[in-house]
Every structure is written in C-alpha cells, then in structure tokens.
C-alpha cells in the first residue's frame, strides 16, 4: 500500500508480477485488475496508511484530521471505493500515525484481524487505542517533557509495534530516550490497554526504528547477547530486538529487562548525559486499573 498526496493505492504483487511482459514496467493504468485505487480520499495529504493482515481493509490517516477504512476490491470495473468508516480520532487534529494492533504471530484462525487500531497526533505525543468493532476509544496515552526540561522542544515520536502486538516501542528523534510499552490485548473481549512502560536512556536519539523480535526468556534459557549465546541466570525477563537508524548509522539494538519490575538493561552499552527526558504525563482508559504514571515509569 502506498500513498501520494490525498490518494492511495494497494497492489497485489502476485498479480502485478504475472502481468509483466519482459522488462516493460507495470503501472496501475495498464493493469486490468490487481490494483485498488482511492483517489482524493482526503481533503489534505495522507500522513499514514496501513493494510489489514487479510488484505481486506485499507486504513488511511490524513492531515485533515480524519481516519478512514476502505474495503479493498481488486476486481476490474469495480464500483467507486467503498468507505466503511470515517471518524476524527483526535477531535479534528491532524493524524500523525495509524496502524492495526494485530497478532501476526498467532496461528489461531479464530483470532480476529483488525480488531484494534492505534492512532497518534501532535507528532505522536498523543496515542489512542481504538476498538474497531464499537469504534470507541479504549485508552489515551500522552507524552510530554519532564518538569526539568520545560521550554525544550516538543516531543517528536516514532512508534513501532512487534508482530505479536505485545509491545509498543516509542522513541523521540530529539531526545536520547526510548520506551518499551507492554500491551494487554484481549481479542475475544475486545479490550486493549497499555499496562506498563520501561524507559531506556540512549547515547543519541533515534531517527527511525523497527521491531524485529520479542522473546520472553526464563532462567536457564539460551539467549543471544551481541554475537554470543549465553545461558541466562536471571529470572523471567523480556528481550526486544530492534533495528534503529541514527544520524549516520543503522544499528541493531537489544533491550533486556525483567518481566516488568526492575531496572532495564540496554545491550548497546550506551552511556552519556540525556538532554530533556520525556515522561508519560497522562494515561486515561475505560474500565482499566492502571498504576499512576510515576509508578510504572522506571
């Protein structure tokens, strides 16, 4: 799925590849089917988009403050793209990110897709979890500068989720700080919430990141630390493997921390002062019993 300006399109790569003749390029204008196009989907440029795991739904977010769901139809001569849902997740503020919280690692065919949606605004300093069945906000998380760094730059956050939808990783491109946020998703009951946050101090800010793998390790398990496999002597803990982009390099980063409790460890062996840390300033939810931010931010 790609976007340009206010429009978006979804390609079925298999159909497009089969339609290619020799070295001639394939475009959406030459394909009879295999490409789904939504022109002028929004009144302002599209800021983010995502495709549901089953390929049935395209979700788009825009600077016009709207998020929309579209039913994907590759058939030739298909009718005008059908909008299944159109709402303003942040009260009309421009939407900066949008993605589904689906468990791609589960092989249970009964686990539904696109049950939960995450949206962000103000450079992702505000995140919301949505139930895509009842279309209600389940939780709101806000990030703001800590009291000691008031007057500094506003947060500009990058957000990534792992394939199992168990952890959300958040970084600030202006501050050397990283957050690993544990998610509690119940796909049957339709409830979702962030129920824990770990803070990691880095040597330099991250411009972009992707979550490669999340593992839960127990005492005695073999784990990979750097290029060496060791037997862990720690109690139950979590390993999060990331690929990160700095200003000059791309780096593999591994976070290791107990299964929510004690001081986290960064395998990068980063050190140095941190200028203007962030804090999770507010968390609101429906039907959740969360600890106060000061209690669960390490």
C-alpha positions as CSV (number, residue, x, y, z in Angstrom):
1,X,0.0,0.0,0.0
2,X,1.3,3.4,-1.0
3,X,0.0,7.0,-1.0
4,X,0.7,10.2,-2.8
5,X,-0.9,13.5,-1.8
6,X,-4.6,12.8,-1.0
7,X,-4.7,9.5,-2.8
8,X,-3.7,5.9,-2.0
9,X,-3.4,2.5,-3.8
10,X,-2.9,-1.1,-2.9
11,X,-1.2,-3.6,-5.2
12,X,-1.5,-7.3,-5.3
13,X,2.2,-8.1,-6.1
14,X,1.5,-11.6,-7.4
15,X,-1.0,-10.3,-10.0
16,X,1.2,-7.4,-11.0
17,X,4.3,-9.7,-11.4
18,X,2.3,-12.2,-13.5
19,X,1.1,-9.3,-15.8
20,X,4.5,-8.0,-16.5
21,X,5.8,-8.7,-20.1
22,X,9.5,-8.7,-20.5
23,X,11.2,-5.7,-18.9
24,X,8.2,-3.4,-19.5
25,X,7.2,-1.6,-16.4
26,X,3.7,-2.3,-15.0
27,X,1.5,0.6,-13.9
28,X,-1.9,0.9,-12.4
29,X,-3.1,2.2,-15.8
30,X,-2.0,-0.9,-17.7
31,X,-3.4,-3.4,-15.2
32,X,-7.0,-4.7,-15.6
33,X,-7.1,-6.0,-12.1
34,X,-4.7,-6.4,-9.1
35,X,-4.6,-2.8,-8.1
36,X,-7.0,-0.9,-5.8
37,X,-7.0,2.9,-6.1
38,X,-8.7,5.5,-3.9
39,X,-8.3,9.0,-5.5
40,X,-8.9,12.1,-3.4
41,X,-9.5,10.0,-0.3
42,X,-9.0,13.1,2.0
43,X,-9.1,16.8,1.8
44,X,-5.4,17.1,2.9
45,X,-2.3,14.9,2.3
46,X,-2.4,11.4,3.7
47,X,0.1,11.2,6.6
48,X,0.0,7.4,7.2
49,X,-1.8,4.3,5.9
50,X,-1.8,0.5,6.7
51,X,-3.3,-2.6,5.2
52,X,-5.1,-5.2,7.4
53,X,-3.3,-8.6,7.6
54,X,-6.0,-10.3,5.5
55,X,-5.7,-7.6,2.8
56,X,-9.4,-6.8,3.1
57,X,-9.2,-3.3,4.6
58,X,-7.1,-0.2,3.8
59,X,-6.9,2.4,6.6
60,X,-5.8,5.9,5.8
61,X,-5.0,8.8,8.1
62,X,-4.7,12.4,7.0
63,X,-3.7,15.9,8.0
64,X,-7.3,16.8,7.6
65,X,-7.9,15.1,11.0
66,X,-9.8,12.1,9.6
67,X,-9.1,8.3,9.6
68,X,-10.9,6.2,7.1
69,X,-11.4,2.5,6.4
70,X,-11.8,1.3,2.8
71,X,-12.9,-2.0,1.5
72,X,-10.3,-3.3,-0.9
73,X,-11.6,-4.6,-4.2
74,X,-9.2,-5.6,-7.0
75,X,-11.9,-6.6,-9.5
76,X,-11.9,-5.0,-12.9
77,X,-14.6,-2.4,-13.3
78,X,-15.2,-2.3,-9.5
79,X,-17.5,0.4,-8.3
80,X,-16.3,3.6,-6.5
81,X,-14.2,2.7,-3.5
82,X,-16.4,2.0,-0.5
83,X,-15.7,3.8,2.7
84,X,-16.6,1.6,5.7
85,X,-15.7,4.1,8.4
86,X,-14.8,7.8,8.7
87,X,-14.0,9.4,12.0
88,X,-11.8,12.0,13.7
89,X,-9.7,10.1,16.2
90,X,-8.2,13.2,17.8
91,X,-11.0,15.7,17.7
92,X,-10.1,17.0,14.2
93,X,-6.3,17.4,14.9
94,X,-4.0,16.2,12.1
95,X,-3.4,12.4,12.5
96,X,0.3,11.6,12.5
97,X,0.2,7.8,12.7
98,X,-2.2,4.9,12.2
99,X,-1.7,1.1,12.4
100,X,-3.5,-2.0,13.3
101,X,-2.6,-3.9,16.5
102,X,-2.9,-7.4,15.2
103,X,-1.2,-10.6,16.5
104,X,0.7,-11.8,13.3
105,X,2.5,-14.4,15.4
106,X,-0.7,-16.3,16.4
107,X,-1.7,-19.3,14.3
108,X,-5.1,-19.4,15.8
109,X,-7.6,-19.0,13.0
110,X,-10.2,-17.8,15.5
111,X,-8.2,-14.7,16.4
112,X,-9.9,-11.8,14.5
113,X,-8.0,-9.3,12.4
114,X,-8.1,-5.5,12.6
115,X,-9.9,-5.6,16.0
116,X,-7.7,-2.8,17.4
117,X,-6.4,0.4,15.9
118,X,-3.7,2.8,17.2
119,X,-3.7,6.4,16.1
120,X,-1.5,9.4,17.0
121,X,-1.5,13.2,16.8
122,X,0.9,16.1,17.5
123,X,3.9,14.1,16.2
124,X,2.6,11.0,18.1
125,X,2.9,12.7,21.5
126,X,-0.7,11.6,22.0
127,X,-1.6,8.0,21.2
128,X,-5.1,6.4,21.3
129,X,-6.2,2.8,21.3
130,X,-9.4,2.1,19.5
131,X,-11.9,-0.8,19.3
132,X,-12.6,-1.2,15.6
133,X,-15.8,-3.0,16.4
134,X,-17.6,-0.5,18.6
135,X,-15.5,2.4,17.4
136,X,-14.8,3.6,20.9
137,X,-11.5,4.9,22.4
138,X,-10.2,2.3,24.9
139,X,-7.2,4.3,26.2
140,X,-5.3,7.6,25.6
141,X,-1.6,8.0,26.3
142,X,0.2,11.4,26.4
143,X,3.9,12.1,26.4
144,X,5.3,15.5,27.4
145,X,8.7,17.0,28.5
146,X,9.6,16.3,32.1
147,X,9.4,19.2,34.5
148,X,13.1,19.7,34.4
149,X,13.1,20.2,30.7
150,X,10.2,22.5,30.2
151,X,10.7,25.0,27.5
152,X,12.6,22.5,25.4
153,X,11.4,21.1,22.0
154,X,8.1,19.4,21.8
155,X,8.2,15.6,21.5
156,X,8.5,14.1,18.0
157,X,8.0,10.4,18.4
158,X,8.5,7.4,16.3
159,X,6.3,4.4,17.1
160,X,6.7,0.7,16.2
161,X,4.8,-2.4,17.2
162,X,6.1,-6.0,17.3
163,X,4.5,-8.8,15.2
164,X,2.7,-10.3,18.2
165,X,1.3,-6.9,19.3
166,X,2.7,-7.4,22.7
167,X,5.0,-4.4,22.9
168,X,4.9,-0.9,21.5
169,X,8.3,0.8,21.2
170,X,8.5,4.6,21.2
171,X,11.5,6.9,20.5
172,X,12.0,10.7,20.3
173,X,14.0,12.0,17.4
174,X,15.1,14.9,19.5
175,X,15.9,13.2,22.8
176,X,18.1,10.2,23.6
177,X,15.3,8.2,25.2
178,X,13.4,5.0,24.3
179,X,10.2,3.5,25.8
180,X,9.1,-0.2,25.7
181,X,5.4,-0.3,26.4
182,X,3.7,-3.5,27.2
183,X,0.3,-4.1,25.7
184,X,-2.6,-6.1,27.1
185,X,-4.9,-7.0,24.2
186,X,-7.9,-9.3,24.6
187,X,-9.1,-10.1,21.1
188,X,-12.2,-12.0,22.4
189,X,-13.4,-9.4,24.9
190,X,-12.4,-6.5,22.7
191,X,-10.3,-4.7,25.3
192,X,-6.9,-3.2,24.9
193,X,-4.6,-1.1,27.1
194,X,-1.1,-0.2,27.7
195,X,-0.3,-1.6,31.2
196,X,3.4,-1.0,31.7
197,X,6.3,1.3,30.5
198,X,10.0,0.8,30.7
199,X,12.3,3.8,29.9
200,X,15.8,3.4,28.4
201,X,18.4,6.2,28.2
202,X,20.5,6.1,25.0
203,X,23.7,7.8,23.8
204,X,22.0,9.6,20.9
205,X,18.4,10.0,19.6
206,X,16.9,7.5,17.1
207,X,15.5,8.8,13.8
208,X,13.6,5.6,13.0
209,X,13.2,2.1,14.3
210,X,11.6,-1.2,13.6
211,X,10.9,-4.1,16.0
212,X,12.4,-7.3,14.7
213,X,11.6,-9.8,17.5
214,X,10.3,-10.0,21.1
215,X,11.1,-13.0,23.3
216,X,10.2,-13.9,26.8
217,X,13.1,-15.8,28.4
218,X,13.1,-17.8,31.6
219,X,16.0,-18.6,33.9
220,X,18.3,-21.2,32.2
221,X,17.2,-20.3,28.6
222,X,19.9,-19.7,26.0
223,X,19.8,-16.1,24.8
224,X,21.8,-14.2,22.2
225,X,23.7,-11.2,23.6
226,X,25.6,-9.5,20.8
227,X,27.2,-12.3,18.9
228,X,27.4,-14.7,21.9
229,X,24.9,-17.2,23.1
230,X,24.8,-17.5,26.9
231,X,22.6,-19.2,29.5
232,X,20.7,-16.6,31.4
233,X,20.9,-16.7,35.1
234,X,18.2,-14.0,35.5
235,X,14.6,-14.6,36.5
236,X,11.9,-14.2,33.8
237,X,12.7,-11.4,31.5
238,X,11.9,-9.9,28.1
239,X,14.2,-9.4,25.1
240,X,13.3,-6.9,22.4
241,X,15.4,-6.8,19.3
242,X,15.3,-3.6,17.2
243,X,16.8,-2.1,14.1
244,X,17.5,1.6,14.6
245,X,18.6,4.4,12.4
246,X,20.8,7.2,13.8
247,X,22.0,10.3,12.0
248,X,25.0,8.4,10.4
249,X,24.5,4.7,11.1
250,X,22.0,1.9,11.2
251,X,22.3,-0.2,14.4
252,X,21.0,-3.4,15.9
253,X,19.8,-2.8,19.4
254,X,18.7,-5.3,22.0
255,X,16.7,-4.4,25.1
256,X,16.6,-6.7,28.1
257,X,14.5,-6.2,31.1
258,X,12.8,-8.3,33.8
259,X,9.2,-9.2,33.1
260,X,8.1,-5.9,34.4
261,X,9.6,-4.7,37.6
262,X,13.3,-3.9,38.0
263,X,15.9,-1.8,36.2
264,X,16.2,-2.4,32.4
265,X,19.4,-3.1,30.5
266,X,20.3,-1.7,27.0
267,X,22.6,-4.2,25.2
268,X,24.1,-1.3,23.1
269,X,26.1,-0.4,26.2
270,X,25.2,3.3,25.6
271,X,26.2,5.9,28.1
272,X,26.2,9.7,28.4
273,X,24.0,12.5,29.5
274,X,20.4,12.7,28.4
275,X,19.2,16.2,27.4
276,X,15.5,16.7,28.3
277,X,13.9,13.3,29.0
278,X,10.2,12.7,28.5
279,X,7.6,11.5,30.9
280,X,4.3,9.7,30.3
281,X,2.3,12.6,31.6
282,X,-1.2,11.1,31.5
283,X,-3.0,7.9,30.8
284,X,-6.7,7.6,30.6
285,X,-8.8,4.5,29.8
286,X,-12.2,2.9,30.0
287,X,-12.5,0.1,32.6
288,X,-8.8,-0.2,33.3
289,X,-7.0,-0.1,36.6
290,X,-3.6,1.4,35.7
291,X,-0.9,2.4,38.0
292,X,-0.2,6.1,38.1
293,X,2.5,7.2,35.5
294,X,5.0,7.8,38.2
295,X,4.7,4.3,39.5
296,X,5.2,2.4,36.3
297,X,7.8,4.6,34.6
298,X,11.2,3.4,35.5
